[in-house]
């Protein structure tokens, strides 16, 4: 009798355990699903709005083919709809020019920031520095503190400086500014990446005859590569979406996509369909980059978490 009772107790305990496990799984995945819907809804709204007409936008219709019939209104205004894609379009040429400006400035500044930031982070993680009263931790915090100032505080100094250096409305001006803007983030990310790599690996490389640079490029760099990719993607997102300085320091030649998106606001209101189509075209490259480099982003964010 005692054995039978124990069997029933074990079976009941097992059922309770499975019930708790399924309850926790459902709660976790339910919360993640809700959060994913919240995060993806702005993209959904942007894409669907680019296929709406003015009455559909004003009424707040959301579901294609149910609340409204999709039209190429937004994409046609950019010269990117199927019926005008092979025709000459000044708006499309303007869009491609702004797209090219954003691509060049974002890729170049992000690449420079990763290169310079990785070298600075490696030095801060491996060597001891003294600059007056400042030590390594103080220097690292100094880099991060550059992000505390709001951009509007730097507007006038940069405007005067760029005017004196003839950098207004130039790609090189934006590249230099964007590099400085994301450099602190790269330094902090890469400092943690290098700190998570055992120093013994470099010491063994030095014993085998490699120099400091040889150990860095052949041993440390391959291990830290996922973190560098993650820092590059983060920098790319920040520079690609930057609007304030692009609007302040450019006029015609070096304008970027965010400035063009904001220009869809006129005296007669906002061209929501054109703005949505522009925003969708601006989001697409980042989505593609995130899809193809997802594994590097995850590795880069996780690296250094466990030493």
Secondary structure, DSSP 8 states (H G I E B T S, - for coil): -HHHHHHHHHHHHHHHHHHHHHHHHHHHHHHHHHHHHHHHHHHHHHHHHTT--HHHHHHT--SBTTTB---SHHHHHTT-STTTTTS--HHHHHHHHHHHHHHHHHHHHHHHHHHHHHHHHHHHHHS---BTTB-HHHHHHHHHHTTTS-GGGGHHHHHHHHHHTT-TT-HHHHHHHHHHHHHHHHHHHHHHHHHTS-HHHHHHHHHTT--HHHHIIIIIHHHHHHHHHHHHHHHHHHHHT--HHHHHH-SSSS--HHHHHHTTEETTEE-HHHHHHHHHHHHHHHHHHHHHTHHHHHHHHHTTS--
